[in-house]
Amino acid sequence: IESNIARGGILYDKWFKVIGAEKPSETHPAWPASNTKKKGNATHRCKSCHGWDLMDTDGAYSSGSYQTGITGIRSFEGVDTGKVIAVMKDDTHGYAGKMNDADYMDLALFVTKGQIDMDQYIDRSSKKFKGDIAKGEPLYNTICANCHGRDGLLPKDMKPLGKVVSGNPWEGLHKVMYGQPGEGMPALTVFGASVASDILAYTQTLPQE
């Protein structure tokens, strides 16, 4: 089930990229008119409405360019997967027919069985990870450095990893746990969020310029 949850996590990030569907061009009908900072395909990503921390208006998206006032999905933890799939296909979400049965199930498993209470691993006020930096260093250098470099400055077409993770630690934890859509980044779901927190605590010490 960890494999399905991991795939569900990356679908939550950018489902249309994962399944090779056509990228939506129009703004999602349910995207609130009060938010004019985002439009088009960005508004079709689950994380855009519900947040990397799954809390939306009660979490990191209570302000900023992704502020929507939409509720998160924490209340769906432990519920029947069928209920979650029904919500995906309802008139508000409008995803009926856009994915196959396995996609719906994986995403539902992530929502019902794969949620992480990110406040256990990230201090919300300082945005610092609570992990062990000393444990994270060898993990980063053996798992992550081949692609991101020991200093976190690779690939060149992205911002320094230390800056990315320090600015949005919730996104960082999600990416380490579930991977990056369309890339070969490994998902560390099976190792648990505590290991991911150690890696990211070390990552936050890397150069930000």
C-alpha positions as a Python dict, from the first residue, in 0.01 Angstrom:
ca = {
    (1, 'I'): (0, 0, 0),
    (2, 'E'): (298, 235, 54),
    (3, 'S'): (359, 226, -322),
    (4, 'N'): (1, 332, -393),
    (5, 'I'): (15, 605, -130),
    (6, 'A'): (340, 737, -278),
    (7, 'R'): (184, 750, -623),
    (8, 'G'): (-121, 919, -477),
    (9, 'G'): (103, 1183, -323),
    (10, 'I'): (256, 1272, -657),
    (11, 'L'): (-89, 1277, -819),
    (12, 'Y'): (-194, 1525, -549),
    (13, 'D'): (95, 1743, -665),
    (14, 'K'): (24, 1745, -1042),
    (15, 'W'): (-204, 1461, -1153),
    (16, 'F'): (-215, 1558, -1522),
    (17, 'K'): (165, 1549, -1548),
    (18, 'V'): (183, 1208, -1381),
    (19, 'I'): (-74, 1038, -1605),
    (20, 'G'): (29, 1215, -1926),
    (21, 'A'): (-303, 1397, -1967),
    (22, 'E'): (-338, 1720, -2158),
    (23, 'K'): (-242, 2014, -1939),
    (24, 'P'): (-554, 2215, -1850),
    (25, 'S'): (-550, 2561, -2002),
    (26, 'E'): (-860, 2716, -1849),
    (27, 'T'): (-888, 2818, -1486),
    (28, 'H'): (-1078, 2559, -1280),
    (29, 'P'): (-1447, 2657, -1243),
    (30, 'A'): (-1426, 2616, -864),
    (31, 'W'): (-1123, 2844, -828),
    (32, 'P'): (-1241, 3142, -620),
    (33, 'A'): (-1274, 3471, -804),
    (34, 'S'): (-1111, 3642, -505),
    (35, 'N'): (-775, 3494, -607),
    (36, 'T'): (-652, 3656, -927),
    (37, 'K'): (-287, 3562, -876),
    (38, 'K'): (-322, 3207, -1011),
    (39, 'K'): (-495, 3082, -1322),
    (40, 'G'): (-487, 2802, -1579),
    (41, 'N'): (-334, 2464, -1501),
    (42, 'A'): (-208, 2574, -1159),
    (43, 'T'): (-568, 2586, -1037),
    (44, 'H'): (-624, 2220, -1130),
    (45, 'R'): (-359, 2084, -890),
    (46, 'C'): (-498, 1938, -567),
    (47, 'K'): (-223, 2107, -369),
    (48, 'S'): (-324, 2449, -502),
    (49, 'C'): (-660, 2439, -322),
    (50, 'H'): (-576, 2220, -24),
    (51, 'G'): (-212, 2307, 43),
    (52, 'W'): (114, 2115, 73),
    (53, 'D'): (37, 2080, 443),
    (54, 'L'): (-319, 1960, 353),
    (55, 'M'): (-466, 2240, 568),
    (56, 'D'): (-526, 2522, 317),
    (57, 'T'): (-699, 2813, 495),
    (58, 'D'): (-590, 2676, 835),
    (59, 'G'): (-228, 2629, 728),
    (60, 'A'): (40, 2776, 506),
    (61, 'Y'): (-213, 2889, 244),
    (62, 'S'): (-398, 3112, 491),
    (63, 'S'): (-218, 3394, 309),
    (64, 'G'): (-8, 3446, -2),
    (65, 'S'): (-59, 3385, -372),
    (66, 'Y'): (-244, 3056, -315),
    (67, 'Q'): (-489, 3190, -59),
    (68, 'T'): (-834, 3059, -150),
    (69, 'G'): (-1032, 3019, 171),
    (70, 'I'): (-1096, 2657, 73),
    (71, 'T'): (-1082, 2399, 352),
    (72, 'G'): (-804, 2142, 369),
    (73, 'I'): (-839, 1766, 357),
    (74, 'R'): (-728, 1672, 710),
    (75, 'S'): (-1086, 1573, 797),
    (76, 'F'): (-1073, 1299, 532),
    (77, 'E'): (-800, 1106, 713),
    (78, 'G'): (-923, 753, 781),
    (79, 'V'): (-1250, 779, 590),
    (80, 'D'): (-1361, 528, 327),
    (81, 'T'): (-1178, 567, -5),
    (82, 'G'): (-1507, 550, -191),
    (83, 'K'): (-1620, 872, -24),
    (84, 'V'): (-1303, 1051, -140),
    (85, 'I'): (-1340, 922, -495),
    (86, 'A'): (-1701, 1042, -500),
    (87, 'V'): (-1586, 1390, -397),
    (88, 'M'): (-1325, 1394, -677),
    (89, 'K'): (-1599, 1317, -926),
    (90, 'D'): (-1860, 1558, -792),
    (91, 'D'): (-1969, 1872, -977),
    (92, 'T'): (-1738, 2097, -774),
    (93, 'H'): (-1417, 1905, -842),
    (94, 'G'): (-1524, 1786, -1185),
    (95, 'Y'): (-1267, 1508, -1229),
    (96, 'A'): (-1506, 1235, -1342),
    (97, 'G'): (-1363, 1066, -1651),
    (98, 'K'): (-1028, 1242, -1629),
    (99, 'M'): (-840, 958, -1458),
    (100, 'N'): (-865, 581, -1450),
    (101, 'D'): (-977, 368, -1155),
    (102, 'A'): (-620, 307, -1034),
    (103, 'D'): (-549, 680, -1034),
    (104, 'Y'): (-859, 760, -831),
    (105, 'M'): (-777, 484, -583),
    (106, 'D'): (-414, 588, -538),
    (107, 'L'): (-513, 948, -478),
    (108, 'A'): (-784, 839, -236),
    (109, 'L'): (-536, 619, -48),
    (110, 'F'): (-301, 914, -12),
    (111, 'V'): (-584, 1126, 129),
    (112, 'T'): (-720, 862, 367),
    (113, 'K'): (-408, 670, 475),
    (114, 'G'): (-105, 878, 374),
    (115, 'Q'): (-158, 1212, 542),
    (116, 'I'): (129, 1361, 740),
    (117, 'D'): (83, 1597, 1032),
    (118, 'M'): (356, 1831, 914),
    (119, 'D'): (357, 2025, 1241),
    (120, 'Q'): (531, 1723, 1394),
    (121, 'Y'): (828, 1785, 1164),
    (122, 'I'): (825, 2156, 1085),
    (123, 'D'): (815, 2452, 1324),
    (124, 'R'): (547, 2664, 1162),
    (125, 'S'): (671, 3000, 1292),
    (126, 'S'): (1038, 2962, 1193),
    (127, 'K'): (982, 2721, 899),
    (128, 'K'): (1269, 2512, 1037),
    (129, 'F'): (1266, 2133, 1024),
    (130, 'K'): (1285, 1956, 1358),
    (131, 'G'): (1498, 1675, 1217),
    (132, 'D'): (1853, 1578, 1308),
    (133, 'I'): (2099, 1766, 1085),
    (134, 'A'): (2383, 1522, 1160),
    (135, 'K'): (2171, 1227, 1050),
    (136, 'G'): (2048, 1416, 748),
    (137, 'E'): (2392, 1496, 607),
    (138, 'P'): (2491, 1140, 496),
    (139, 'L'): (2135, 1072, 383),
    (140, 'Y'): (2137, 1382, 163),
    (141, 'N'): (2483, 1312, 25),
    (142, 'T'): (2397, 953, -72),
    (143, 'I'): (2036, 994, -188),
    (144, 'C'): (1999, 1352, -311),
    (145, 'A'): (2342, 1489, -405),
    (146, 'N'): (2375, 1298, -732),
    (147, 'C'): (2104, 1520, -881),
    (148, 'H'): (2114, 1828, -660),
    (149, 'G'): (2488, 1847, -590),
    (150, 'R'): (2647, 1848, -247),
    (151, 'D'): (2583, 2220, -222),
    (152, 'G'): (2223, 2194, -349),
    (153, 'L'): (2294, 2416, -649),
    (154, 'L'): (2187, 2165, -914),
    (155, 'P'): (2011, 2145, -1149),
    (156, 'K'): (2100, 2491, -1275),
    (157, 'D'): (1747, 2567, -1394),
    (158, 'M'): (1606, 2572, -1041),
    (159, 'K'): (1666, 2792, -739),
    (160, 'P'): (1923, 2674, -482),
    (161, 'L'): (1773, 2383, -293),
    (162, 'G'): (1858, 2537, 43),
    (163, 'K'): (1653, 2844, -52),
    (164, 'V'): (1360, 2641, -185),
    (165, 'V'): (1332, 2423, 124),
    (166, 'S'): (1380, 2714, 364),
    (167, 'G'): (1112, 2919, 190),
    (168, 'N'): (850, 2646, 162),
    (169, 'P'): (936, 2355, 392),
    (170, 'W'): (589, 2197, 346),
    (171, 'E'): (649, 2163, -26),
    (172, 'G'): (995, 2027, 47),
    (173, 'L'): (858, 1755, 275),
    (174, 'H'): (595, 1658, 20),
    (175, 'K'): (850, 1634, -263),
    (176, 'V'): (1094, 1423, -60),
    (177, 'M'): (816, 1190, 49),
    (178, 'Y'): (646, 1150, -291),
    (179, 'G'): (885, 1272, -563),
    (180, 'Q'): (864, 1530, -839),
    (181, 'P'): (611, 1486, -1122),
    (182, 'G'): (777, 1406, -1453),
    (183, 'E'): (1123, 1360, -1297),
    (184, 'G'): (1323, 1062, -1172),
    (185, 'M'): (1326, 1189, -813),
    (186, 'P'): (1277, 897, -571),
    (187, 'A'): (987, 892, -326),
    (188, 'L'): (1100, 818, 30),
    (189, 'T'): (754, 736, 161),
    (190, 'V'): (855, 390, 280),
    (191, 'F'): (1130, 538, 502),
    (192, 'G'): (888, 767, 683),
    (193, 'A'): (860, 1140, 743),
    (194, 'S'): (1114, 1134, 1025),
    (195, 'V'): (1392, 1035, 783),
    (196, 'A'): (1270, 1298, 536),
    (197, 'S'): (1278, 1556, 814),
    (198, 'D'): (1643, 1471, 890),
    (199, 'I'): (1735, 1515, 524),
    (200, 'L'): (1549, 1844, 498),
    (201, 'A'): (1692, 1980, 823),
    (202, 'Y'): (2036, 1933, 665),
    (203, 'T'): (1916, 2072, 332),
    (204, 'Q'): (1817, 2396, 506),
    (205, 'T'): (2185, 2448, 598),
    (206, 'L'): (2293, 2449, 231),
    (207, 'P'): (2372, 2773, 42),
    (208, 'Q'): (2073, 2987, -50),
    (209, 'E'): (2251, 3183, -323),
}
